[in-house]
Amino acid sequence: MTTGSPAEKSASRGKRADAQRNREAVLAAAAAVFVTAGVDAPIRQIAAQAGVGMATIYRHFPTRADLITAVYRHQIEACAEAGPNLLAGADRPLDALREWVDLFVAFLVTKHGLADALHSDQDRFTALHDYFLDRLLPVCAELLDAAVEAGDIQPGTQPYELLRGIGNLCIGHDHDPRYDPRRLIALLLTGLQQPHAS
């Protein structure tokens, strides 16, 4: 069995690191562009924001559906990982819950257009939705349980109904400048609190 020289191995690691950095840059740029221009935004706009060539995008994501799916999986993962970190760093579980809900709402704003973009690939959309629930429901449950245990909120709120309710409040936000879902979501969270919590 032949192995490469140390220089070749180092160069290979460097290429992998560069490729990973490029991939992360593309995902971040695509997420930002999707918010402002929708999921049908030109690939060249995403490439320009990421500082890479279009060939780099197509090398990582051969189709638009591949890119869209990767963006949402990446954001789901970031939202899932944020929950325990916020809980560990917050003074109160309720503060962590509020911050995490803000991140979740930001994700939902970026998610706009996903169903339409993947309408021709129902299997891909279903798998992504299942991944969304598998990753985010346990995180939401952990935050709710901690807030209940601390006496910040009343028991009984189910993670699914909270995420579904927040999602429903976000519908239509981009078509009506008079509607701010964050204000109603703040009222929803206030309604969960125990009378003495603030």
C-alpha positions in Angstrom: 0.0 0.0 0.0 1.4 3.4 -1.0 1.0 6.4 1.1 1.6 10.0 0.1 4.4 12.1 1.3 3.8 14.5 4.3 3.7 17.4 1.8 1.0 15.7 -0.3 -1.0 14.8 2.8 -0.8 18.4 4.0 -1.8 19.7 0.6 -4.8 17.3 0.6 -5.9 18.5 4.1 -5.5 22.1 2.9 -7.8 21.5 -0.1 -10.4 19.8 2.1 -10.3 22.7 4.5 -10.6 25.2 1.6 -13.5 23.2 0.2 -15.3 23.2 3.6 -14.8 26.9 4.0 -16.2 27.5 0.5 -19.2 25.3 1.3 -19.9 27.2 4.5 -19.5 30.5 2.7 -22.0 29.4 0.0 -24.5 28.2 2.6 -24.3 31.5 4.6 -24.6 33.5 1.4 -27.5 31.5 0.1 -29.4 31.8 3.4 -28.9 35.6 3.3 -29.9 35.9 -0.4 -33.0 33.7 0.1 -34.3 36.1 2.8 -34.1 39.1 0.5 -34.6 37.7 -3.0 -36.3 34.3 -2.4 -35.2 30.8 -3.2 -35.4 31.5 -6.9 -32.6 34.1 -6.7 -29.9 33.8 -9.4 -27.0 31.5 -8.5 -24.6 34.2 -9.6 -26.0 36.5 -6.9 -25.2 33.8 -4.3 -21.7 33.2 -5.8 -21.0 36.9 -5.6 -22.0 37.2 -2.0 -20.0 34.1 -1.1 -17.0 35.3 -2.9 -16.7 32.2 -5.0 -17.2 31.2 -8.6 -20.4 29.7 -9.9 -18.5 26.5 -10.7 -17.7 26.1 -6.9 -21.4 26.2 -6.1 -22.2 23.6 -8.7 -19.4 21.4 -7.6 -20.9 21.3 -4.1 -24.6 21.5 -5.1 -25.3 20.2 -8.6 -28.9 21.4 -8.6 -30.8 24.3 -7.0 -32.8 21.7 -4.9 -29.5 20.4 -3.5 -28.5 23.9 -2.5 -31.9 24.8 -1.0 -32.0 21.5 1.0 -28.4 22.0 2.2 -29.2 25.6 3.4 -32.2 24.5 5.4 -30.4 21.4 6.9 -27.5 23.7 7.9 -29.9 26.2 9.5 -31.9 23.4 11.3 -28.6 22.1 12.7 -27.5 25.6 13.9 -30.9 26.2 15.6 -30.7 22.7 17.2 -27.1 23.3 18.5 -28.0 26.7 19.8 -30.6 25.5 22.3 -28.3 23.8 24.8 -25.7 26.5 24.5 -28.3 29.2 25.3 -29.6 27.2 28.2 -26.1 26.8 29.6 -25.3 30.5 29.3 -28.6 32.1 30.3 -29.4 33.5 33.8 -32.8 31.9 33.6 -34.3 29.2 31.3 -37.0 31.6 30.2 -34.3 33.9 28.8 -32.8 31.0 26.9 -36.3 30.0 25.6 -36.9 33.6 24.3 -33.6 33.8 22.6 -34.0 30.4 21.0 -37.5 31.3 19.8 -36.0 34.4 18.1 -33.5 32.1 16.3 -36.4 29.8 15.3 -38.4 32.7 13.9 -35.3 33.9 11.9 -35.1 30.4 10.5 -38.8 30.4 9.5 -38.3 33.7 7.7 -35.4 32.1 5.7 -37.6 29.0 5.1 -40.1 31.0 3.1 -40.6 29.4 -0.3 -39.1 26.0 0.6 -42.3 24.0 -0.1 -42.8 25.8 -3.5 -39.2 25.3 -4.4 -39.3 21.6 -3.7 -42.8 20.9 -4.9 -41.6 18.5 -7.6 -39.6 16.5 -5.1 -42.0 15.5 -2.4 -39.7 12.8 -1.0 -37.0 15.3 -0.5 -39.4 17.8 1.1 -40.8 15.1 3.4 -37.4 14.0 4.5 -36.4 17.6 5.3 -39.5 18.2 7.3 -38.9 15.0 9.3 -35.4 16.1 10.0 -36.7 19.5 11.1 -39.0 17.8 13.7 -36.4 15.2 14.8 -33.8 17.9 15.5 -35.9 20.8 16.9 -38.6 19.1 18.9 -36.2 17.7 21.5 -34.4 21.0 21.8 -37.7 22.9 22.3 -38.7 20.2 24.9 -35.5 20.7 26.8 -36.0 24.5 27.0 -39.6 24.2 28.0 -38.8 21.6 30.7 -36.1 23.7 32.1 -38.4 26.8 32.2 -41.1 24.8 33.9 -38.7 23.3 36.5 -37.4 26.9 37.2 -41.0 28.0 37.8 -40.8 30.5 34.9 -43.6 29.0 32.8 -46.7 26.9 33.5 -46.5 23.2 32.7 -48.4 21.6 29.9 -47.1 23.3 26.7 -46.1 20.7 24.2 -43.1 21.4 22.0 -44.9 20.6 18.8 -47.8 22.9 19.5 -45.5 25.7 20.4 -43.4 25.4 17.2 -46.5 24.9 15.1 -48.2 28.0 16.7 -45.1 30.1 16.1 -44.9 28.9 12.5 -48.6 29.8 12.0 -48.0 33.3 13.4 -45.2 33.8 10.9 -47.3 33.0 7.8 -47.9 36.0 5.6 -45.4 38.3 7.4 -43.6 39.1 4.1 -46.8 40.2 2.3 -48.0 42.7 4.8 -45.7 45.4 6.2 -48.3 46.2 8.9 -47.9 42.7 10.4 -45.1 41.9 12.8 -45.3 38.3 14.0 -42.5 38.8 16.6 -44.8 41.0 18.6 -47.5 38.3 18.8 -44.9 35.6 19.5 -43.7 37.8 22.4 -47.3 37.9 23.7 -47.5 34.1 23.3 -44.4 33.6 25.4 -45.7 36.0 28.0 -48.9 34.0 28.2 -46.9 30.9 29.0 -45.3 32.5 32.1 -46.3 31.8 35.7 -47.9 34.9 37.2 -44.8 35.8 39.2 -42.3 35.3 36.3 -41.2 38.3 34.3 
